[in-house]
């Protein structure tokens, strides 16, 4: 009959060393990632040619390939929604030194604010 780990601390210790621990990367996963990275690094000069070849017959697929490759380089950003009720009174506004573009921008902001009040 096999001993339980409670009874056999040496067996428990050996099993613990073989098992994966929280936060410890999986050895196979690391090897796969390293292999993929090596493949990409060794073929950077080929990617442009491959994408151009795909684009000749299927431009949409070429864009899809570029986008999916980009996911490995540029991390995806998570969406964050911010809701705020900001009210600040402007007491002194000197418009004499503002450009025409800045004045037009102020007018658009004012129009939006007036529409929100209605």
N, C-alpha and C positions, 0 to 999 in steps of 0.2 A: 504494500500500500504506500502511495506517495505521501511524503510529508507535506504538511501545510507550511506556508511561509512563516507563520507564527512560531512553529516548532523548529524550523530550520532557517536561522537568520543568515547563514552563509548563502543558501540558495536564493533567499529573498534579495540579498545584496547583489548577487550575480544577475538576477532577473532585472533589477532596477537599473543596472549599468547598461543592459542591452535595450531597455525600453526607451522610448523618446520622452523627453522632459518638456514641460511647457516652456516655450520660448526657444527651444533648441531646433534649428532648422533640420528638416528631413534630409538625410544624406543623398537619397536618390533625387529629390527635387533640386537640391543644390547642384548636383552633377549635371542634371538636365539644363538648368539655367546657365551654368558655366559653358556647357557645350553650345547652347543656342547663342550665347554672347560671342563665343569664339567664331561661330559660323557667320554671324552678322559682321563682326570686325574683319574677317577674312574676305568678305564679299561686298563691302561697301561700294567699291567701284563698279560692281556688276548691277547693283540695284537700279540705277538710273537706266541702264540698257534694258533690263528686264521690264521695268515699268513702261518704257517707251514701246517695247514690243507688244505688250498687252494693250496699250492705248491705241495702237494701230487698228486692232480689230474690235476693241471694246473699251472705249474711253471711260465709261461708268465704272467698270471693274478696276481700271487703273487708279481712279480716284479712291475707290474703296480700299485698294491695297496701300496707297499712301496714307490714308486715314488710319488704317489698322496698324501700320508701322509706327505712326506717330504716337499711338497709345503706349508704346514701349519707351518712348523718349520723353514725351510730355505727359505728366500725370493728369488724370481727370480731376477736375475741380468739382467739389460738391456744391450743390446749390444752397445758398443761405438767404433766407428772407428776413429783412429787417423792417419792422414796423415802428414808426416813431411819430409822435405828435410834437412837432417842433414849431414853436411860436416865438418869434423874436421881433420886437418892434425896432424899426429903423427910425432913429430920432433925427439924425442929421445926415442928409444925403446931398452932396454937392455934385450936381450933374454937369457943371460947367466944363470939367476936364474929361468927360467921357467921350469916347469915339461914337460915331454913328452906329456901328455894329453893337456896341455896348448899350446904347440907348434903345435900339430895336429889341435887343434881348430883354431889357427891363420891361419894355412894353408887352412882349409876349408873356413874360412871367406875371405881369400885372393882369393881363387878360385871363390867364389861367386861374389866378387867385379869385378874380371877380366871378368867374364861371362856377367855381367851387362854392362860393357863398350863396349863389342862387339856388 
